[in-house]
């Protein structure tokens, strides 16, 4: 549930149970509560609309999440139509799947009671302090994510319902104890082997390759010697962060900023509040009358408040700060004197009576307490101004002097950097941005002789380049490819000769001559670990030893050298009771994923799904 609290984009249930659905289906319900529906749709599923606004919110959320995950690499793909169109399609497909599952859950009439929801919240370790539920932490996390307690309860409820669906799916599939044991035995099987390695390189160096063999191979495999277009460039890299490192901030600048912006450094006001929440205005008025008649606020909260999590503590909301609660609630609290309670106040279709226990007013923080923050703010401000000043000066100089980048670099106190030759699919990281790559290989600049413009590759980060040399795509000449072909053919011949020789040695081994091959390496491999995939694939394909006699296999290692494997022992996998329980749980989750994928496919096949293709086309054209 905490993933939803941090962006509504990932469900814990989904992460565990289905990789293909990254956004919880419950978001559809929350979106319907939080935003107004529009007449136009992104898609309809059995007549139920998925709004364009909901689709756009999900797209932006996923876009921002990818940007944070990918960091600097994101800029290289974010501007491409292929990326944006693919992301839009992926988001829309997820929303459709979510709606299909929501409708299926309704069809099954699955549901959970209020008590189960309450227990799930109270037992959530993210809301606990010292092992106990802490309402202050709970309220703070809800507020920071723009949720009311009712909205969050709905999220929890629907996650629990999803759990019911998952359990019902799992209930249709099971592993017998015998099957579980068989999986453990095979998956954790251990094989003990001996290895003898026969390097090919020494023999390869002795092989003679004729010019005719080289030419024949070259003509038969010309496609293997195709060369892409290549460029070598010089470039300038201007980054605000680099400028900021060299900027010093004086105490005078810090003091002046503090005086001019004191409002930014106010400590937050806070109030210790209690409340009673009920459904109707009549209930609220009745309770208000009881308070007027002298009844205890905390006792009435415990008896009548529908906010069960705070009711048990007499309606205590703990200390809250501005912006933490809905505006109407906050306004009523602010207008209530310390020690007093408010009149019934309507907030989000519910009615509240609010009591103010204590209040701390906001105060300006002392300079020493915020000095480091101000230093960073001033430095960033100075760096931003410096960045735009340098960017303009460099761009102007580069346009004025097209003979190279030296003059522009001097103007901005930058360093001219130079790359080696590279192709479109091997661009150096400093230049690997889609808008830069397209310019580098553009007809206007690819032949050299001109400086590019300053190209933005991020916030306050830009590059300028100049193509120094260009090599067109083509085929590597035979003269250049000859050494590569000779080396390949030498090794190919050597491998064939050595393989036949080693097979002869193994034949002697199998006939009982144990001195025919000297094994110099002992190895134990476990199937589940697969530390050396090339060897393990061969080792676990070998037949088991019979009558304590090893079996042999002639193959190759990861370096391409010939290797003889002697399989001496095979042991079935074994796990402790706890380990086996954990393994079976993981195994069932994988099987459950397959079942859920099958369910979604079946639901999609019988559903009427209409996608607003016109909307997608318009987005592609933007």
NORFEN-V378674 format. One record per pair of residues at least 4 apart in sequence whose ideal C-beta (glycine too) atoms are under 6 Angstrom apart, sorted by the first residue. I is the first residue (numbers start at 1). J is the second residue. Records with the same first field share a line. If there is no record, write none. Layout:
I = J  J
//
This chain:
2 = 126
3 = 10  12
4 = 8  24  155
5 = 141  145
7 = 61
8 = 27
9 = 23  61  65
10 = 22
11 = 24
13 = 17  159  162
14 = 18  21  24
17 = 166  592
18 = 593  596
21 = 94  97
23 = 27  94
25 = 98  101  102
26 = 155  158
27 = 31
28 = 98  99
30 = 34
31 = 35  54
35 = 53
37 = 51
38 = 51  52  53
40 = 52
41 = 49  51  612
42 = 50  52  55  612
43 = 50  96  611
44 = 49  610
45 = 96  99  609
46 = 607  608
48 = 99
50 = 54  95
58 = 91
59 = 88  91
62 = 91
66 = 70
67 = 74
70 = 74
74 = 78
75 = 433  457  458
76 = 432  433  434
77 = 83
79 = 434  435
80 = 434
81 = 85
85 = 620
96 = 609
97 = 600
100 = 603  607
104 = 603
105 = 110  161  165
110 = 161  164
112 = 116  157  160
117 = 153  156  157
118 = 308
119 = 123
120 = 156
121 = 156
122 = 133
127 = 133  137  138
128 = 132  133
129 = 134
135 = 310  318
136 = 318
142 = 147  152
143 = 324
147 = 151  152
169 = 595
170 = 592
173 = 591  595
175 = 179  180
180 = 584
183 = 187
184 = 188  573  575  580
185 = 572  573
187 = 528  573
188 = 528  573
189 = 527  573
190 = 526  571
191 = 525  539  570
192 = 524  568  569
193 = 523  539  565  567
194 = 519  522  566
195 = 521  523  563
196 = 517  519  564
197 = 561  563
198 = 498  502  562
199 = 561
200 = 204  494  495  498  561
203 = 494  498
204 = 490  491  494
207 = 490  493  494
209 = 213  486  489  490
214 = 482  485
217 = 221  485
218 = 478
222 = 475
225 = 475  476  481
226 = 475
227 = 474  476
228 = 423  473
229 = 472  473
230 = 421  423  471
231 = 467  470
232 = 421  468  469
233 = 419  465  467  468
234 = 405  416  418  466  468
235 = 417  463  465
236 = 405  409  414  464
237 = 430  463
238 = 391  462
239 = 461
240 = 383  387  460
243 = 383  386  387
244 = 379  383
247 = 379  382  383
249 = 253  375  378  379
253 = 378
254 = 374
257 = 261  374  378
258 = 367  374
262 = 364
265 = 365  370
266 = 362  364
267 = 362  363  365
268 = 321
269 = 361  362
270 = 319  321  360
271 = 320  333  356  359
272 = 319  357  358
273 = 317  320  333
274 = 315  316  355
275 = 315  317  352  354
276 = 287  300  301  305  315  353
277 = 305  306  307  350  352
278 = 283  284  351
281 = 351
284 = 344  351
285 = 344
287 = 300  304
288 = 344  353
290 = 295
291 = 295
295 = 300
297 = 355
298 = 314
300 = 304
301 = 305  311  314  315
302 = 311  314
305 = 311  315
307 = 311
310 = 315  316
320 = 324  325
325 = 329  330
326 = 347
328 = 347
329 = 347
332 = 342  345  354
333 = 354
336 = 340  342  356
338 = 356  359
341 = 353  355
342 = 354
344 = 351  353
345 = 352
346 = 351
347 = 352
365 = 369  370
367 = 371
370 = 374
387 = 460
390 = 394  412
391 = 454
393 = 411  412
394 = 408  411  412
395 = 454
397 = 407  408  411
398 = 408  451  464
401 = 407
402 = 450  451
405 = 409  416  466
409 = 414  416
419 = 428
422 = 426  427
427 = 431  432  437
431 = 436
433 = 457
435 = 455
436 = 455
439 = 452
441 = 446
445 = 450  452  467
446 = 467  470
448 = 467
451 = 466
452 = 464  465
454 = 462  464
455 = 462  463
456 = 462
457 = 461  463
476 = 480  481
481 = 485
494 = 498
495 = 499
498 = 562
499 = 562
502 = 554  562
503 = 554
505 = 516  517
506 = 552  554  564
508 = 513  516
509 = 516  517  552
517 = 564
519 = 566
525 = 536  539
527 = 540
530 = 536
532 = 536
534 = 558
535 = 539
536 = 540
538 = 553  555
542 = 551  553  567
543 = 551
544 = 570
545 = 549  550  551
550 = 566  567  568
551 = 567
552 = 566
553 = 565
554 = 564
555 = 563
556 = 560
557 = 561  563
575 = 579  580
588 = 592
603 = 607
//
